């Protein structure tokens, strides 16, 4: 079973599919940092550093002639213009319409399976129904399903839309596989340096956020302070982590054994595990900002592995 990965980023979808036994033939992305990370982790796959929106049908046919037949098309188009995380900034029509690149590749490659991942809000896109109908017109049976990474062994709550397409059968429903894993399982309580909660450089808003959590949870409890989102801006270590974003703003707070508290930010190794990537996944040579962008935009590999394994089982 051979696959290509459009808008591949760091390669979470590719990693999950490879774990299911798929040969990853090629990745496609416009970002040079993603190209470098993808090449380091998938050295046998070709990488196309390109703007997929500019490729013509003729260009795609040349790529198909070069790569050969594929069975599976993976795609995770940028979610910024679909996501409420963009705030008051209006969505870009060009960004919203990037899923049509998937249709263009599907029309030329005609793989048996397609799996598209995006934020749940993609369903509100003005072209969503037309996109699904266009895939159906190519002969695909289509199932759109919302899956939470926490149900597939990932220690993080991350609800995403998965559009699964099959040219030969109705796509299966993907059922939860595992019990939920707490964030405690992927953090190292003693492996990194902490700083006192009360320091002259600490933002007042951060101190107040931690103080509210201490009031709610008690003074003797370690917890995660969350720098974004609505609702309580903290969580216990016995729950899965809240959704990892490109900012990665989670702080680990613990009693300092002197009657106060100390804190540090969660580190890349911890967030990589919270996304379901193995410790062996290479992120070397990236700035912290680029690393967080790669992780926060990634597909959790165990979720894609479960989807592809189910497709193969039902084939």
C-alpha positions in Angstrom: 0.0 0.0 0.0 1.6 3.3 -1.2 0.6 6.8 0.0 1.3 10.5 -0.7 0.8 13.2 1.9 -0.4 16.7 0.9 0.1 19.6 3.2 2.2 17.1 5.2 3.9 19.5 7.7 6.0 17.5 10.1 4.5 14.3 8.8 2.1 13.2 11.5 -0.3 11.5 9.0 2.6 9.9 7.2 4.0 8.5 10.5 0.7 7.1 11.5 0.1 5.5 8.1 3.7 4.1 8.1 3.0 2.5 11.5 0.0 0.8 9.9 2.3 -0.7 7.2 2.0 1.8 4.4 4.9 2.8 2.2 5.1 6.6 2.2 6.1 7.7 -1.3 6.1 11.5 -1.1 5.2 14.5 1.0 4.1 17.9 -0.2 4.4 21.2 1.6 5.2 24.9 1.0 7.3 25.4 4.1 11.0 24.8 4.0 11.2 23.9 7.7 8.6 21.2 7.1 10.6 20.0 4.2 13.7 19.6 6.3 11.9 17.8 9.2 10.0 15.6 6.8 13.1 14.6 4.9 14.9 13.7 8.2 12.1 11.4 9.3 11.1 9.9 5.9 14.4 9.7 4.1 13.0 7.2 1.5 10.1 9.4 0.5 10.4 12.2 -2.0 9.6 15.7 -0.9 7.9 18.3 -3.1 8.5 21.8 -1.8 5.7 23.6 -3.6 2.6 25.7 -3.4 -0.1 23.1 -4.2 -2.6 25.8 -5.1 -0.4 26.8 -8.1 -0.2 23.3 -9.6 -2.1 22.7 -12.9 -3.6 19.3 -13.9 -0.6 18.9 -16.2 1.8 19.4 -13.3 0.0 16.8 -11.3 0.0 14.3 -14.1 3.8 14.8 -14.4 4.1 14.1 -10.6 1.9 11.0 -11.0 4.1 9.8 -13.9 7.1 10.2 -11.6 5.7 8.6 -8.5 3.5 5.9 -10.0 0.3 4.6 -8.7 -0.7 5.2 -5.1 -3.4 3.6 -3.0 -3.9 6.3 -0.3 -3.9 10.1 -0.4 -3.4 11.8 2.9 -4.1 15.5 3.3 -4.3 18.1 6.1 -4.8 21.5 4.5 -4.0 24.5 6.7 -6.7 25.1 9.2 -6.1 28.7 10.1 -8.9 30.1 8.0 -11.4 27.6 9.3 -10.4 27.8 13.0 -11.8 30.2 15.6 -8.3 30.6 16.9 -7.7 33.3 14.2 -9.8 35.6 16.4 -11.3 38.6 14.7 -9.1 38.3 11.6 -11.3 37.6 8.6 -10.6 34.3 6.8 -8.8 34.3 3.5 -10.8 32.9 0.6 -7.6 31.4 -0.9 -6.9 29.7 2.4 -10.4 28.4 2.7 -10.3 26.9 -0.8 -7.1 24.9 -0.4 -9.1 21.6 0.1 -9.7 21.8 -3.7 -6.1 20.9 -4.2 -7.0 17.5 -2.7 -9.7 17.0 -5.3 -7.3 18.0 -8.1 -4.8 15.3 -7.0 -7.6 12.8 -6.4 -8.9 13.3 -10.0 -5.5 12.6 -11.4 -4.2 9.8 -9.1 -7.5 8.2 -8.3 -6.3 6.3 -5.2 -8.6 3.9 -3.6 -8.6 5.8 -0.3 -8.4 9.4 0.7 -8.2 10.7 4.3 -8.5 14.4 5.0 -7.9 15.9 8.4 -8.9 19.4 9.6 -10.5 21.3 12.5 -14.1 20.6 13.2 -15.1 24.1 12.0 -14.2 23.1 8.4 -17.8 21.9 8.2 -18.9 25.5 8.2 -16.8 26.3 5.1 -18.9 27.6 2.2 -17.5 25.0 -0.1 -17.7 22.0 2.3 -20.8 20.3 0.7 -19.5 21.0 -2.8 -16.1 19.5 -1.9 -17.7 16.3 -0.6 -20.0 16.0 -3.7 -17.0 16.6 -6.0 -15.3 13.6 -4.3 -18.4 11.5 -4.7 -18.6 12.5 -8.4 -15.1 10.9 -8.7 -16.6 7.7 -7.4 -15.8 7.9 -3.8 -18.0 6.9 -0.9 -17.5 9.5 1.8 -17.7 9.5 5.6 -17.0 12.6 7.7 -16.4 11.8 11.3 -15.2 13.7 14.3 -12.5 11.9 16.3 -10.8 12.8 19.5 -7.1 11.9 19.8 -7.6 11.0 23.5 -9.6 7.9 22.4 -6.6 6.6 20.5 -3.9 6.6 23.2 -2.8 10.2 22.8 -2.6 12.0 26.2 -4.4 15.1 24.8 -7.9 16.1 24.0 -7.9 17.0 20.3 -11.1 16.8 18.4 -10.6 16.9 14.6 -12.7 16.2 11.5 -11.6 13.3 9.4 -13.1 12.8 5.9 -12.5 9.2 4.9 -13.2 8.2 1.3 -13.2 4.8 -0.4 -13.7 4.1 -4.1 -14.8 0.5 -3.6 -16.8 0.4 -0.4 -18.5 2.5 2.3 -15.8 3.8 4.7 -15.9 2.2 8.1 -16.8 4.1 11.2 -13.7 4.5 13.3 -14.3 3.5 16.9 -12.4 4.6 20.0 -9.6 2.2 20.8 -8.0 2.9 24.2 -8.7 4.3 27.7 -7.7 7.9 28.2 -4.1 8.6 29.2 -3.4 11.4 31.7 -0.8 14.1 31.0 1.1 12.9 34.0 2.3 10.0 31.9 4.3 12.2 29.5 5.7 14.9 31.8 8.9 14.8 33.7 8.2 16.3 37.1 11.9 16.5 38.1 13.9 16.6 34.9 13.8 20.4 34.2 14.6 23.6 36.0 11.8 25.6 37.7 11.6 29.2 38.8 9.7 30.6 41.7 6.2 31.8 41.0 6.8 35.2 42.5 9.6 36.9 40.6 9.9 40.5 39.4 9.7 39.4 35.8 6.6 37.3 36.2 3.6 38.8 34.5 0.8 39.7 36.9 -1.8 37.9 34.8 0.3 34.7 35.1 0.5 35.0 38.9 -3.2 35.6 39.2 -4.0 32.6 36.9 -1.9 30.4 39.1 -3.3 31.8 42.3 -6.8 31.0 41.1 -5.8 27.4 40.4 -4.2 27.0 43.8 -7.3 28.3 45.4 -9.4 25.8 43.5 -7.1 22.8 43.7 -5.3 23.2 47.0 -1.7 24.2 47.9 -0.2 20.7 47.8 -1.2 19.8 44.2 0.9 20.0 41.1 -1.1 21.1 38.0 -1.0 22.5 34.5 -1.6 26.3 34.1 -3.2 27.0 30.7 -2.5 30.3 29.0 -5.4 30.4 26.5 -9.0 29.4 26.0 -12.2 29.8 28.0 -13.2 28.2 31.2 -10.8 27.2 34.0 -7.2 28.0 33.0 -5.8 25.0 34.7 -6.1 21.3 34.7 -4.9 18.4 36.9 -2.2 16.0 35.9 -4.7 13.1 36.1 -6.5 14.4 33.0 -5.4 14.4 29.3 -3.7 17.6 28.3 -5.9 20.3 26.7 -5.4 20.8 22.9 -1.8 21.6 22.0 -1.6 24.7 19.9 1.2 26.4 17.9 1.9 28.6 21.0 2.4 25.6 23.3 1.5 27.7 26.3 1.3 25.2 29.2 3.1 25.7 32.5 3.7 23.0 35.0 3.2 24.3 38.6 4.2 22.5 41.7 4.6 23.1 45.5 8.2 24.2 46.2 8.4 22.5 49.6 8.9 25.9 51.2 5.3 26.9 51.4 5.2 28.5 47.9 5.1 27.3 44.3 7.4 27.1 41.4 6.8 26.7 37.7 8.2 26.0 34.2 6.8 25.7 30.7 6.2 22.2 29.3 9.1 21.3 27.1 9.3 20.2 23.5 10.0 16.6 24.4 6.9 16.5 26.6 4.7 18.2 24.0 6.0 15.9 21.3 4.8 12.9 23.4 1.5 14.7 24.1 0.9 14.8 20.4 1.5 11.1 20.0 4.9 11.4 18.3 7.6 9.0 19.5 10.8 10.4 21.2 12.7 9.1 18.2 10.9 11.6 15.9 13.6 14.1 14.7 13.0 17.8 15.3 16.6 18.9 15.5 17.7 22.2 14.0 14.4 24.0 14.4 13.8 27.1 16.4 11.4 26.8 19.3 8.8 28.8 17.4 9.1 26.6 14.4 8.9 23.4 16.5 5.7 24.6 18.2 4.2 25.5 14.8 5.1 22.0 13.5 3.6 20.2 16.5 0.6 22.4 17.0 -0.5 22.0 13.4 0.3 18.3 13.2 -2.0 15.3 12.9 -1.6 12.9 15.9 0.0 9.8 14.4 -2.0 7.2 16.5 -5.3 8.5 15.1 -4.1 8.2 11.5 -2.7 4.7 12.3 -6.1 3.6 13.6 -7.9 5.0 10.5 -5.5 3.3 8.0 -5.5 0.0 9.9 -9.3 0.0 9.8 -9.3 0.7 6.1 -6.9 -2.1 5.4 -8.9 -4.5 7.6 -12.1 -3.7 5.7 -10.4 -3.9 2.2 
